[in-house]
């Protein structure tokens, strides 16, 4: 009986978890039909795709209708070979596969000896004809060379047509007109969103050295994705050649333009140094991982001087804070809800009707206007540059790829952080909504105090 209860509980747990998870993959797929010179399908042909960087080989045969499918392919460059006795071998060179590509390459075999080869150059996918999804992808080279003054992944998303910031000070994005909570993001198939409003909870989105590629899918996604907008990140892996780099992204006020809503140019310098290395796993005299086992390791950190934050909210004029709205007459009349909605004399709320606790909160958290006409309510009528200590962060990633056989392989990977970094320092200050953005018009919506923890 006890075993039965455990089994039932385990089944229920799996069912609940399955309802909240979805099977996602970052691998690509090659498919197509093999025919002869007369257009007849060719069953039983051997189809082989070879990954150039790792020498991984994926093999299958065409079915009764001449169709083949090679799945679970790593992104990168491939060579496709098709062979069958009595036909010349077919070779397609330079096939570039991106993450989640579904690429069709139809093959036409010609009669002749197998020693004779017909070679073609395939290149990258220009138009994906197998799906109706709208996608955009950028590789590691684009992440390094695009002229952006940031290393955050989400700023690169803004370069994709149809992707915009959600608005209202939100850090999420909208994809092809989606709502703010209709997006998801994953790294190597593992979601990094909170499952509620699309907010990303992984620190790695601000450190892109370990990213080989990221892909944006919006509209007409396959069933494995529950969101309209899907961001898929593929981490870097080692190859048969050792590669590494050392870098430092340096930012100084001399290279930065002044924010048009800021009275002065922000001060302070910033360094984002790091390094990475990858290649085959080799233990001299013990193990040679060429064509089989690979590693990749990245290290990134950030250092700098005191940072400045521009605060430019819209705040109430001094007269309003005292209950004096006489300047709004005759267009706006303030009425007394406790006296049959009769107008307050002179459009002024008596001081006795103002809650003393609310006035203390107002004095503590809401500054007076200091920009433009301070007697009128205008947009962004308070501007100030706040200085705070710089918060250093350090992150590293490690990925291992090992292939047991042509049918099975593993790629464990994981991030880490430096526990000695100032990651527990909390910076609390009065929050001012839209302090970093230009708002379309005056607003006096109440805001709440924030405590940013890094």
Secondary structure as GFF3:
##gff-version 3
##sequence-region A 1 454
A	DSSP	alpha_helix	2	20	.	.	.	ID=ss1
A	DSSP	beta_strand	28	35	.	.	.	ID=ss2
A	DSSP	beta_strand	46	51	.	.	.	ID=ss3
A	DSSP	beta_strand	57	61	.	.	.	ID=ss4
A	DSSP	beta_strand	67	73	.	.	.	ID=ss5
A	DSSP	beta_strand	76	83	.	.	.	ID=ss6
A	DSSP	beta_strand	89	97	.	.	.	ID=ss7
A	DSSP	beta_strand	102	104	.	.	.	ID=ss8
A	DSSP	beta_strand	107	108	.	.	.	ID=ss9
A	DSSP	beta_strand	117	124	.	.	.	ID=ss10
A	DSSP	beta_strand	134	139	.	.	.	ID=ss11
A	DSSP	alpha_helix	140	145	.	.	.	ID=ss12
A	DSSP	alpha_helix	153	157	.	.	.	ID=ss13
A	DSSP	beta_strand	163	165	.	.	.	ID=ss14
A	DSSP	beta_strand	173	175	.	.	.	ID=ss15
A	DSSP	beta_strand	183	187	.	.	.	ID=ss16
A	DSSP	beta_strand	190	191	.	.	.	ID=ss17
A	DSSP	three_ten_helix	203	206	.	.	.	ID=ss18
A	DSSP	beta_strand	211	218	.	.	.	ID=ss19
A	DSSP	beta_strand	229	235	.	.	.	ID=ss20
A	DSSP	beta_strand	243	251	.	.	.	ID=ss21
A	DSSP	three_ten_helix	253	255	.	.	.	ID=ss22
A	DSSP	beta_strand	270	280	.	.	.	ID=ss23
A	DSSP	beta_strand	282	283	.	.	.	ID=ss24
A	DSSP	beta_strand	287	288	.	.	.	ID=ss25
A	DSSP	beta_strand	293	304	.	.	.	ID=ss26
A	DSSP	beta_strand	307	311	.	.	.	ID=ss27
A	DSSP	alpha_helix	318	321	.	.	.	ID=ss28
A	DSSP	three_ten_helix	326	328	.	.	.	ID=ss29
A	DSSP	beta_strand	335	336	.	.	.	ID=ss30
A	DSSP	beta_strand	342	343	.	.	.	ID=ss31
A	DSSP	three_ten_helix	345	347	.	.	.	ID=ss32
A	DSSP	three_ten_helix	351	353	.	.	.	ID=ss33
A	DSSP	alpha_helix	356	365	.	.	.	ID=ss34
A	DSSP	beta_strand	384	388	.	.	.	ID=ss35
A	DSSP	beta_strand	393	405	.	.	.	ID=ss36
A	DSSP	beta_strand	408	410	.	.	.	ID=ss37
A	DSSP	beta_strand	413	417	.	.	.	ID=ss38
A	DSSP	beta_strand	426	429	.	.	.	ID=ss39
A	DSSP	beta_strand	450	453	.	.	.	ID=ss40
###
